[in-house]
């Protein structure tokens, strides 16, 4: 049978036009998606029939087309399923078929596979597996398709699929800087977009919970209220995508500035309250995206709990008001915040202080969301609440996470009304790509990263300065207020000082701290302007700027805030040129301010170095003995090691910095029971795996490890070991460890797998669910691997061996053991980590191997 390509092409256009007219008349988004799928079904089946394919072959729709949601300009994904490899005649027909697809104006994405090939691809790639789950028979062999579905779902482990999709979502969020509030958001892929809703249904289908909102309610995964909101959120995004596809005339899932005004007018926005139609449209979008991210969080938590009910799901009381269910914070009374509104901040403080908590239960999130609407002026005036809010900013961990959570739930804007006014507010300039509130939280995130040793490789100067500065929480307060007056008219830097001063005085800050914060808000743009627009070789420019900052403390604070602010505008705004200009201005001003003063050591690093030198003098070593070694050590090293450890390393290595042979030194741990071992050697393949494997086989558990690579390519690693077998000959083991480990490193013996050992009773009965995350730095050259798991013999060897198998290079590691819980951070590179699929594969494999 011949194919009339011209007639089919005309029919495709006519049907598309009819769909548009019906949508503009009725405004029924689901009807359009269903009818477009049905129209394409009809065209494809007729084309398939015309080419007279063998009846043993199957044509199936997959992906969005498979679930019957075909948008006006979406790709049409097809699977051509073969019982065995195609014959030459069949291949020729397939080539004609693909050619006809394009000739008639359909953008087809297709794959031709046997069932075995489908299963192999699905096992290797979670994206392929997800698309195949949506498969829908169009025409061809019913029997082959049924066999394919049976084997696909038979090979599917719902819990593994859930974990993989959760990791994939984390990776997707990272690509969009973990925010739905970009000024030109991708409303399909970014947080709060359609993909967040699709993830819910993919997991639900894999787990057998159904493929509709009603089915999720019947399965107990969602409440009736949640289903109502879910439908509203989904319908909003469907309309948005349909209208944009029609407006642009092609597939486009980004709300670019070019489209926002016309789209807003078609939505009926006319502009009011000083806001353009596009600003009204985008604020509505951000509110919808905010709701989608919260819904996604709640539903995925519920599905995770249903898929993996464990002994730890038994509530464990934390205090009289809160409890822990699994790894989630839960309120013991659903009306807790109605009866005790002052406990709102307690929930976030507990999240910061409890390492075991990974999130909040659905009912806790819901209760906090409701509580935001009831936070009154009397709540804001309560001294206890003010003190609690400051504690949140002064915490040692979780500040950014909890501020973001408070913003998502409306708590932050309710407590700081001035902040609430800039939530979802756009910034029309050439630099910012986030709404004002999200930019502020990005700046806060950057400042926090300056304090964290795992990011010191990325921000070495900022890390050093912030450690010298002290009290970084003052900078966090300044970051919250630096842009808070945007959109009011007038100079936001001047207007913001009023809010900042009021906050500082209400919260009892000292006069000096208040002055610093208000000064930073007023001058937060100054350093950038001077660095980029004035002649830094002119002494008068430096002198004028130095007069403005007045002293080193103000200079340090302004440099850190400026650096964080520029990096927080857009991933593309920061570059090495701007960094150099800022650094040049900083150092020239520092020199100017220090001319009349004797040089003084500031900060933790300088203090540790000075103390290490004092300790070295006890061994009659010269004041220059450290210089050659310390030149090879960076900020990260001095942040992570104590003065005593620095002195020990220097004493042991100063005369063999370029040693060809490994150096191993062991001693009794000076801070408790156990041993401390230092390893210094040229970096070698599998080095970390070999070292930790040796310790495990020798009967030692590693409770602390500091892995460091020097500037000249040597590994300088320190370990604290505890004897698993409780032997009473610790001192006698020192020469054994030094000799045996040195010999293995000289021979470069392959890693030796330790025995699995025995698990503690606590871990057996209260298992800790492994959590693994891999995040790239801004350049994408290095990645930070964080993992949480139950500590057990050989755990570090398992991690090291897995990294080696994936070709990942280890640069630094921070090993922390908290009772039965291990919380480790590794800086890694290589191993194709830049590829998202490879990162997800590594994360998945690590989680699987760390399970008890």
N, C-alpha and C positions, 0 to 999 in steps of 0.2 A: 504494500500500500504506500502510495506517495504521500509526502508531507507538504502541505501548502503553507510554507513559512510565512509568506506575506499576510495571509488570512489570519493565521494564529497571532502574528505580531499586532495586527489591527485589533483583534479580539482582546488581547492582553491590555492594550491601551484603553479600549472602550470600557472594560470591566473596572479598571483602575479609576477612570473618570466617574463611573457610576457610583463606586464606593465613596469617592470624595463628596459627591453631591448628596448622597444619603447621609454621610456623617455630618456635613454642614447643616443639613436639614434637621436631623434627629439628635445629633450629639451623642450617639451611642457607641462608645469606644469598644466594649467587648464584641458588639455585633460586627463592627468593622474588622476586627482581628479574626473573628471566626469566618466571616464571609470571604476575606482575602485568602485565607487558608483553603477554603472550599473551592474558590475560583482556580487557584494554582493546582489543587488536587486534580480538578477536571482537565485542565490543559495538559498536565504531565501524563496523566493516565491515557489520554487520547494519543499523545505523542508516542508513548511506550507501545501502545497497541499498534500504531501505524508502522512501527519498525519491526514488528513481529518477533519479539524476543522469545527465547525458549521459556516454557512454562516453569522450569525448575529454578529460575532466577527471581529474585524479589527486589522490588523498588520500595524503599521506606523513607519517610520523612524523619529527620532527627533535629535535635536542638530546639530552638524556639518554634520553628515550623512544625516539628514533631508534636509539640504540646498544643498546637492550634493557635499560636499567637504570632501572626505574621503581620508586621507593621508595614506601612506603605512602601518604605524603601529598604526593608531588611533583606539580608542575604537569605537564600533558600537553600537549606542544608539537606543533602540527600545521601543515603547509603544504598549502594547497589550491592546486594548480598548474593554471593555465588556459592553453589554447593561444592565446587572445586575450582581450580585455576581455569580461567576463561580460555576457550578455544580461539583460534585466529579469526574465525567468522564472527564470534561474539565480540571480540575486541574491536573489530571493524565497525560493528553496529554501535558499540559504546562510543566510539569516536564520533560517529555521525550524530548520536544522541546529544553529546556534549556540545557539538557545534550548533545544533538546532536550538539548544537552551539559549545560547547567546544571540543567535539570529532572531529569536522571537522576543528578545528584550527582557529575559529573566536572568538576574544575577545569581547563578547557581554555584554553590560550593559542594563538591561531591567527593566521595571516596568509594573505591571498588575493592571489596574484601570478602574473604571467606569467613565463616564463623570463627575458626581458629585464629585467623589474623585479627579479627575484631577483639577477641578475648585477650590476645597478646598486647595489642595497642592499649586496651582499657587498663590492663595491669600495669603498663609502663607510664601512663599519662592520665591523671585524674580528670583533665578536661575532656579527653576522648570518652572516658567512662561516663562522665556526666551527660554528654551529648547523646550517647547510645541509650541511656536510661529513658530518654524522651522518645525513643523510636516508635513510629506509628506506621502500620502497613498501608501502602498506597495501592500496589497491584503486584501480581506475581504469585509466587508459591506461598500459600498460607502455612504449609507444613514447615518449610525452611524457616520462615519468620518465627513460628512458634518454638522451634528448636533453638533458634538464636536467643529468644527472650528467656527461655527456660535456663539455658546455660549461662547467660549473662547474669541473671539474678541468682542463680545457684552459686556462682563464684563470688558473689558480692557479700562482704561482711559489713553490716550497717554501721557498727561502731568505728571500724577502720575508715569507712567512707566519711563518716561524720568528722572524725579527727582531720582527715585530709582536706575536707572542704573548709573546716575552721582555719587550718593553717593557710590554705589558699586565700581565704578572705583576709587574714592578717597581712599577707603579702600584697594583696590588692589595695588594702587601706594604706600601706606604706608608700605605694606608688603615688598616692594622692595626699601624702603628708598627714594621713590619719584625720582628715577633716572634710566634711561635706561643704564647707563654706568658702571654697574658691570663688573668685568673682566671675569666672567663666567655667562653671562646674560641668563635669561629665555626668549627666543624670542617669546614665546606664551603669557605669563602672564605679564611680566614686562612692564613698560612704554615704548612705542615705538614698542611694539610687535604686533602680529596678533590680540590679543584681542582688542586693541585700534581700529583696523579697523572693527572688528566684532561688537563692540558697536555701531558704526555709523550705520550699517545696521540693527541691532536689533531695534534701536529707529526708524529708517526710516520705517521699516516694521510695527511697532506698530502704527505709525502716518499716514501711508498711503502714504508715499513719494516714495515708490518703493523699489526694492531689488537689483538694479544695479547702477553702477556709472552714467550711462546715465540717469537713472530715477531721480537721485538726481540733475543732472543738469537741467533736464526738470522741476523739482519741484521748481527750483530757490534756492535750498539749497547750491549748489556748482557752482563755475565758471568752464568754460571749462579748464582753466589752472589748477585748483584744481583737476579736474577729471583726467587729464593727470598725475599729480604727484601721485594721489591716486592709479591709476593702476600700476604705476611703483613701488611704495612702496609695494603694495600687492604682485605683481609678485615676487619681490626680496625675500620677506619672505616665499612665497610658495616654491620657489626653495630651499631656505635654509632648510626648514623643510623636504621637500622630500629627499634631499641629505643626511641629517643627519639621517633620519629614515633608509634609505638604508645602510648607512655606519655602523650604530650601530646594525642594525638588530632587533630593537625593538623601542617602543615609547620612545623618548627622546627629550625634548624641551629646554635643557640647553646646551649652547655652552661651555662645560667644556674644560679645558686645554688639556685633553686627546684626544679630537677630532679636535681641531682647526688646527693643522699643516696639517693633512691629508686632511681635508676639504678644507683648503686654496689651497693645491696643486691641488685638483680636480677642484677648481675654476680657476686655471691657474696662481696663484700668484707664483712668483719665488724668490722674495726678492730683494730689491734694496734700495738705499739711507740709508744703514745701518739698514733697518727694515727687520725683518723676514717675511716669507709668512703669518704666523699667525697674526702678527701685522697689516699687510696690510689688511687682511680679516676683522679683528675686527674694524679697523678704518673705513672701508667701511660700516660695520654693524652699527656702532655708528652714522654715517652720515645719514643712512637710518632711524634709530630709532629716531633721532632728527627731521627729516622731518615728521615722522608719528605722533609724539606727537604734533607738531605744527598743522598738518592737523586735528587731532582729536579735538584740542582746538577750531579751527576755525569752523569746521562743527557742533560740539555740541552747540556752541554759536548761530549759525544760526538757528539750529533746535529749541533751547530753545526760541529764539525770535519769531519764527514762531508759536510755540505752545502756547505761552503766550503773545500775543501782548497786552500791557498795555498802560495806559495813559502816563506813565513815559517814553515811548519810544520816545516821542517828544523831539528833541534835546534841551538840556539846556546849553547855552554858559557858559564856564568856563573862557575864555579870548578870545582874538582876533584870536587865533590859534587852540584852543582845545574846545571840547564840551563833554557833557555827554549824552549818549543815554542809557536809563535804568540805569544800574550800570556799564556801560562800557565806557572807555575813547575812544573818537573818534577825528580824525583830521578833521578840517573843510574844508581842501583842500587836495586832494589826492596827489598833488605834493609839499606838505608843506616842506618835508625834502630835496627835490631837490632845492627848492628856498631858504630855510633857514636851512642848515645842522646843525647849532648851536643849533637848537631846539630839536635835538635827545634826549639829556639828560633831557630836560624839561618834555618830556613825562613820563619818569620814576620817576622824582621828583614829578610830579602831582599825580602819582599813590601812592607814599608814603604819601603825605600830605592830600589826600582826602579819608576820611573814607568810603564814599559812593561808591567808585570805587572798583569793584571786578575783573576787567580784562580789556582787550582792544578789540575793534571791529576788525573784520576780516581785514578791509582795513587798519587799523592802524598797525596791526601786519605785514601785507604784505609790507607796506611802510617802516617800520623799518627794515625789513629783507633786502629789496633792499638798504636802506641807509647804511647798514653795509659795502657793497661793495664799497661805494664811500667815506668812511672816510679816508682822506689823512693825510699826515704828517702835512700839514698846519692846519688841524682840531685839531690834537693832540697838536700842538704848541700854539694854541690860549689860552691865559690866562683865558678868560671867560669860555671856555670849561673845562679847568683844575679845575677851581673853582667849576663848577657845578658838576664835578665828585666827588670832595671831599665832597660836600654837600650831595650827595647820600650816602656816607659812614658815614656821621655824623648825618643822619636823626634819628628821634626817633622811627621810625617804617618802616617795609617793606624792610629792607636792603637785607635780604636773598632772598626774593621773587623777587625783582627787579634785583639783580645780577644773579639769575638763569634765569630770563626772558631775560636779556641782553646776557647771554651766549647762550641760545637757539636760539636767533635771530642773533648771530654772532657779536653783538655790543661790548661785552666785549673784545673779541679777536682782534677786529679791532682797538679798542682804546689802548689796551695794547698788542702790537704785540708779546711780549715774552709770554704772556698768550695764545695767539692764537696758538702758536707752540705746546703747550701741550694739546690742546683740543683733546679728543679722544685717547690720548697716554696711552698705557698700562704700568703697573708697574709689572715686573716679580720678585716678592719676596714673602715671606711667610705670609705677613701681610696685604698688601693693597688689597682690593677687588673692588676698583673703579679706573677709569682712573684718571690721575693726576688732570685734571680740576675739576672733580667731587669730588675728595678727598679734594681739596682746598675749594670748596663750602661747603662741609660737616664740615670742620674745622670752617669756617666762621659761619655756622649755630650753631655750638656748642657754640662758643663765644657769639653769640647773645642771646642764651638761658640762659647763665649765668647772663645776665642783666635783665631777665624777671621774675617778681615775681611769675608767674604761674608755673615756672619750679624750683623754689627755693627748693621745697621738694625733688627734684631729685639731685640737685647740691648745697647743703647748703653751703659748704665751698667756692666753686667757686663764688657763688652769693654774699657772704659776701666780698670776696677779691676784686671782680671786682667793687663793690660799693665803696670800699676804694680806689681803684686804680684811678678811674676817667678817662675821655677821652678814653673810650673803642674803639673808632674808630682807634686809633693808633694800637691796636691789630688786627683790621680788615685789615689794610694795611699790617701788618706783615704776616697775614695768606695768603693774596693774593700772596705774594712773597716767602714764605718759601720753596716751592717745585717748583718754576717756572723754575728752571734751570735743572730739571730732563731730562735725555735723551741726554744731550749735551756732555757727557763724562767728567770725572773729578769729583771733589767734588761739588755737587749741592749746598751745604750750602755756600761754598765760592763763587761760580759763581753767585749765586742768590743775593749776597750783591751788586754786580755791578748794577743789574737792580733796586734793592730796593733804593740804593743811588740816582741813576739817577731820579727815580720817585719822591723821597722826595724833591730833589733840584729843579726839574722842577715845582713842585706843591707848592713851597714856604713854606715848613715846617721849623720850627725852627731848629737850630743846635742840641738842646737837643732831640727833637722828632726824628730827622733824625738819630742821634746816637743810640737811643733806638731801632728803627725799624731795622736798619742795623745789630745791635748787636743780635737782636732776630732771624733774618734770619740766621745769621752765627752760632748761638748756639742752634738752635731749637731742636737738637737731644741730647744735652748734659745732660739735667736734667734726661731724661729717662734712658740714659746710666749709669749715676752715681747711680740713684735710684735702678736699677735692677742688676748692675754688680759690685758695690763696697760695702765695709763694712760700713754701716751707723753708726755703733757703734764706728768707729775709728775717734777720734777728728781731725786727720790730713785730713781725707777725707772731713769732714764738713768744716774745715778751708780752704782747697784748693778751694772747691766749692764756699764758701762765698767770697773768694778773687776774683773769676771769676765774680760773679754777682755784687759785689761792694756795693750795697745798697738795701733797702727794695723794692723800686719801680721796679728795674730790676728783683728782685726775684719774686715779684707778677706777673709781665708780663710774665716771663718765665714759671712759674707754670701754669698760665692760658692757655698759648699757648700750652704747652706740654700736659696738660690734654685734651684740645680740639683736638689736633693732634692725640693722641692715640685713642680717641673715634671715630675719623673720618676715621680711616684706615679700620675698619671692625666692624660690630656689635658684633663679637665674640672675638675681641682682648682685649677689656677692661674687667677687672675683679676686684674684691675687693682687691686682693693681690697687683695688680699694683697700685690701688688707695691708699692703705695704705703706700706702699713704697714711692710714690710721696709725700703724706701728711707728712710722717715722715721726709723726706729730707727737705721739706718746713719749718716745724716747728723748726727743729734743726738748720737750717740755719738762720731762723728768730731770734732765741734765740742768736745765735752767733753774728749776726749783731747788736743786741740790747743790748749786754752786757755793752757797754760803754755809752749807751744813756739812758736817763730817759724815761720810758714808755710814749708813746703818743697815744692818741686816734686818729684813722684815719677813714675816710669815713662817709657815711651818717648814718649808724646804730649807730656808736659810738657817733656822734654828737647829734642824736636824744635822745639817752639814757642820755647823759650829760645834755641836755636841759630839759628833763623830770625830772631829779633829781633836777635841779635848781628850777623848778616850784613847786615840792613837798615841798621844804624847806619853801615856802611861807605859807604852812599850818602847820608849826612847826612839820613836820614829820622827823623821824630820817634818817640818811644816809643809813640805812640797811633795811628800810621799804619795799623796792621793791624786795628784794632778793628772797623770797619764791615764789612770783608770776612770776617773770621774769625767774626763772628756768624752768617754765612750758611753756615758750613762745620761738618760734624759729625764724629763720631769716625772714621767710615770714611775720610774725606778725610785726616785727620792720621795714620791708621795706614798708609795706602798711599803717601804722598808723603814724600820725604826733606826734611830741613830746608832744603837748598839749593833744592829745587823749590818749597817753600812760600814761601821768600823771593822767588824769581823771580816767582811768580804774584802775590804781594802787591805787589811793586814795579811790576808791569805793570798792575795792576787797581785799586789802592786809590783812585784818583781817578775811576774810571768803573764803579763797581759796578752802577749801574742804566743802563748804556749801551744805547742803542737800536740801535747798529750792532755787528756782530760784531767781535771783536778776535782777530787771529791773530798769534802771535809765534813765530818760529823761530830756532834757534841751533844751533851745533855741539854735539853731545852730549858732555858733559864726562867721561863715564865710558868712552868708547870711540869707535870710528869710526862716524859716522852723524850724523843730525840729530834734534833734539828740537823738537816743535811743540806749542804750547799753543793751544787754541781756546776762546773764551769768547763765548757768545751766548745770547740767549733761546732756550729749547728750541723746536725746530721739528719738524714731521713729517719722517720719513726722514733726520734729521740725521746719525746714525751712518753710514747707508748712503752718504750723499753725501760725507762726509769720507773714508771708506775707499776709496770708488770713485775719488775724485780722486787720492789718494796712489798707488793702483795704476796709474792711467793715466799718472801722472807718472813711473812707473818705480821706485817705492819699495815695499819690503816692510816691513810693520809687525811689529816684534819685541816691542814692549811697548806696551800701551795702558791708560790709567787713565781710565775714563769716570765722571764724577761729576755729579750734579744738586744744585745748591745749594738751600738752604731757600726762596729766593725765585724758584725756577723757571728758573735759568740753567744751561746746560751748561758745565762746566769740565772740558775733556778734554785729556789729555796723551798724546803719541805719541812713540815712538822709532822712527826710520825708518832702514833700510839701503838703499843704492842698488843695485838689481838689476843695473844696467848698468855699475857700477864707474866712474862718471864721476869725473874728478879736479877738478871745479869745485864742490865742496860748498858753499863759502862764497858763491859766486855764485848758488846756488839759493835762498838764504834769502829775498831780497826777492821772487823769483818766487813762492815758495810763499805768502808772506804776502799778496801782492797778489791772486793768482789765486783763492786759497781764500776770501779775504774777499769778492771780487766774486761768486763763486758762492753764497755764503751770503746775501749781500744780495739777490741776484736770486731766491734760493730755487729754484735750478735743480734739475730732477729728477735723481735719482741716475744716474751714468754708469757703465755696466757696463764693467769693464776687460777687456782681452784675457786669455785663459786662461794665457798664459805657458808656459814650459817647466818640466817636472818634473825634479828632480835624479835622477841615476842611482840613488842609494840608494833613493829613494822608488819608482822604477819597479820595481826588483828586489826590494825588501823593503817592500811596501805596509803601511801601518798601518791596521788596521781601525777605522773610526770608532765611537766610543762616545758616546751622547747620553743625558742624563738630565735630567728636569725634576721638581723637588721643591718642594712648597709650604711656606711658613713656617707657623707654628702658627695664624695667623689666616686663612690662605688668601688673603690679599690680594696677596702677592708670591710669585714663584716663582724658584728658583735653577736656571738652566740651566747644566749643565757639559757640556763636550764635549772629546773627544780625537780628533785626526785628523792626518793627514800635512799638514805646512805646505806651502803652495804659493801662487803669486801669485793674488790675488783671493779667497782663502778667506774672509777676514773680510767681504768684500762679499757673498759668497754667504750667509753667516750673517745679516748685517744685512738683506739683501733678503728672505730667507725670513721673518724675524721681522716685517718690515713687511707682507708679504703676509698674514700671519696676524693682523694687528692688534695685535701685542704691543708694548708700550712698554718701552724700555730705560732703566733707572735708573742702574746702575753696571756696569762690566765690568772684569775682570782678565784681561789677555792675557799668556800666558806661552809663549814659544817655546824649546824645548829641542832644539837641533840641527834635525832634520827633523820634530820632533814639536811640535804645538801643543796646549796644555792651557789652555782658556779657561773663565772663569766669568762668567755674566751674571745680573744681577738684573732680572727682567722682570715685567710685569703686563699686565692687559687681554687682549684677543683671546680671550675665552671660555676662558681657561686653567683656570678652575675646573672645567670639564667634562672628565672623564677621556678621553673619545673624542677631544676636540680636542687635548689634550696628546699623546696617542699619535700622532695624525696629524702634529703638528708634529715630534715626535721622529723619526718614520719618514721624513718628508720631508727633515729635516736630514741624517739618516744617508745617505739615498739621494744627496743632492746633494754630500755630502762624500766619497763614494767616488771613488777614483782611476780 
